[in-house]
């Protein structure tokens, strides 16, 4: 997650750095995002952010 989101490496670069396939990187990123969503939901932040995002989409 850090290599891709924060250090700016593409998924293919991350795969090469970590010695895994690109699909492996995609799976790890998806799992990391799920953990983050769950953690944010547990503290109530994700729900509030989702409601705010929905409000801005409606105009």
Secondary structure, 3 states (H helix, E strand, C coil): CHHHHHCCCCHHHHHHHHCCCHHHHHHHHHHHHHHHHHHHHHCCHHHHHHHHHHHHHHC
